[in-house]
């Protein structure tokens, strides 16, 4: 049940009550909201707490993470993830699963009521990852920028699963901050991304936006909100790259409709 780290305790309570998780992995910053929600819910979930700096060497820690509070005392019965990792050489037992088994419970946006959990099977995730691989023409030479949150079906399937399926590298950032994203797109040579149209607008409007910084970014896609033709035209005029519109649902494990690329449109004529 991947959830947004920006949820309030009241919002977390809804997901706990609906999904009834047996175990929860939570970031240290989000732990207080979880504790409050668990107390209100009254469930008995095992909790493991992790920190954004866990498993990083000091030299690898981005300056952006320095503002995160240091470790604090955990509630009774909670555990730290880095202390729970199996010793070197030991591996936990494998659990057999089948294509139709539920891999993820992803939640709808809740625009027409309370968010509802969609049961996405392992087969759903694998199939949709292959759809992304084909539609985006992904290969091991691609560098995929993860613009969508991993609590969202696009981030889970269009980024994580698609990268695994294609062998493409995946670039992540702590939060979508335009200056940081522009720097990453340039430094990592990102070739493709799927993002909300508001992300493209924020990049275009940022003072440090220079088209040459996005020279490698040739395959861009947008979904989740109406894509205004004026924004598409503005982006194409600045970068020479067309933003392809996409549509999908949490219940369909992401993509269901896709605008053809310029190459495909020419081939269809």
N, C-alpha and C positions, 0 to 999 in steps of 0.2 A: 504494500500500500504506500507508494511513494507520495509524500506530501510536501507542500511548499514550506520552506523554512521561515516564511514571513507570516504564517498563520498566528492568530491570537489564541489564547487558551480556550475561549468560547468556541472558536472554529474547530480547534483540535478535538474538543469534546464530542462534536458531531461525528467525526471520523472514527473516534474510539468506540463510541456507542454503536455505530453502524457496522464497522469492520471487525470489532472485537479481536484485536491482534494479540497473539500469544507472546510476542516479543517486539521490542521497539529499539531501533538504533537512532539516536538523536545527537545533534550537534550541541556542544556545550552552551552556545549562545541561546539556543532554543529550549534548553532543558527546563528553565523555570515555567514556561508556558505549558510544557508537557506535564510537569509535576502537578500544576494546578488542575489541568484537565483530567489527569488520572485520578486525582483525589475526588473530583466531582463525579467521575464515572464509577469509581469503585471497583474497577477490574483488577486483575492480578497479572499484569504483563511483566516479563523480565525486561529490564532496561539496560542498554549499553550506551555509554556516552563517548563521543569522539570529539576531537578538536581539529580545526582546519589545518593545524600545524603538525598533527600526528604523522609520523613516518617520514617527515622531511628533515634533512640535515639543516643546520643553522644557515649555511650558505645558500640553501635553496628556498628560504622563506621569503616570499614577496613582501615588500614594505607595506602593502595594503593590509596585510594580516596583523601588523603590529598593534593596531588599535583594538584587537579582540582581547577581552580580559583574560588573564591567566587562569590556570586551573583553580577551581574552588571545591569545597567539600561536597561530596555527593550525598543524596538522601540514603537512608538505610536500605540495603538490598540492591542498590544500583551498582553497576560495574563500569570500569573504563575499558574501552575496546582494545587499546594497545596492550593492556594487561591480560586480555582474554585470548589473544592470538596464540595458536598452538606453537609449541616449541619447534625449533628447526628440525626437519626430518620427519615430523609427524603430520599426518593428514587426517582430517575428520572422515568418518565413514560416508560413503556415497549413498544417496537416496535415488532410487529409480523413479523416473517420471515418464509420462506418455504425452504424445502430441496434444491430446484433448485436455490435459490437466491445466488448471489455471496457473499461469506464470505471474501475473500481476493483477491487482485490483486497482484500476485507475479511475479517478473520479471526474465526472463532468464538471463544467464550469459553474453550474448552479444559477444560470441566468433566468430560469423559469421556476425556481424553487430550490430546495436543498440539493447540494451535489449528490449525485447517485453513482454508486460503484459499478463499473463495467468489468466483467470477468474476461480478461484477455489471456487466451491459452498460449502455450509454447508454440503451437503451430501458427496461431495468429501472428505472433511476434516474428517468427522466422519468415513467414510468407511476406509480411509487410516490409521487413528489412530487405528482402530480395526485390520487392517492388521499388523501394528507394534506390537500391543498387542499379537497377536497370533504368529507371526513369531519370536519375541524375547522372547516369553513365559513370558511376564511381569505380575506381580502380586503386590499387596500392600506391599509385603516384599522387593521388588526391590528398589534400589537407582540408579536412572538414571543420569549420568553425561551429562550435556548439552554442548557438544563440538562444535556443529555447531551453527553458528550465527542465531539469531532469524529473521534476514532479509532474510534468505534462507529457502526454502521449507522444508528442512530436520530439521532445528531448529524449525520451526513452527509446523510441523506435527509429526516428529519423536521424538521430545523432549516434547514440550508443550502439544500438543493434545494427544500424546501417554501416557504421565504421567497422564493427566486428565482421560483418558479412562480406565487405569489400576489401578489407585489409588496409583501408585508408587511415591515415593519422587523424587524431581528433584534438583540437585545441579548445581549452576551456578557460573561463575567467570567473572570478569570484562573483561579480555582479556585472550587469550590462551598464558600463559607464563609457560613453562615446569615445573619449580620448584614449582610454585603455584598449578598447576594442580596435580602434584605428591602428594603434601601435602593434597589437597582436596580429592583425590581418597583414600588416606590412612585414613584420619581423619573421613571422612563421610562414609567409607565402601561402596563405589560405586560398584555396581554389574554389570552394563552394560553401554555401550556407543556406539554411532555411530559417527565416526570421519573420516576426510580425512586421507589417509595413511601417509601424511607428519606429522600429529600429533603424530602418533605412532613412527615414526622415531625420532622425536625431543625428545620424552620421553626416548627412548632407548639410545640416545646419550648424555643425560644429566648426569653430574657427580653424581647427587644425586639419580639416578635410582637404585633401589634395588628391585628385584622381590617380596620380602616378603611384601613390601609396598602395592602391588596390589593383596593381597591374596583374597580379596572379588570379584575382577573383573573377572568374569567367562564367560560373554557373550559380545564379542566385534565384531564390524562390521565396514566396511569401504566402502565408495562409493565416487563418484565425480571425481575420477581420476584412472588411471590404478593401480592395486595392484600387485606389483612385488612379485613373489613367494619367492624370497630371503628374503624379509622383513617379509613375513608371517612366514617363517621358523625360522628366527632370533627371532621374537616375541614369537613363540611357544616354542623354545628352552629355552628362558629366563623365560617365565611365565607358560608354560604348557597349554596355551590357544590358540586356533586357531582363526585367524581373518577371519571372513566370509565376502565375497564380496557381495555388493549390487548394484543395478542399478535402477535408476528412472529418472523422468523428472519433471521439474517445471509444465509442462502441464498435467502430470498424478498425480499431487498432491503428489509427492514423489515416493514410492516404486512400481516397476513393476516386478523386477526379484530379486531373492534371492538365495544364495548358501545354500544348506541344511546343517543343523548342523550335527555333528558326530553321534548323536543319531538317527536322521532321516535317515542318510545314512545307518546305521546298520539295521534299520527297513525295508529299501527298499530292502535289499539283501535277 
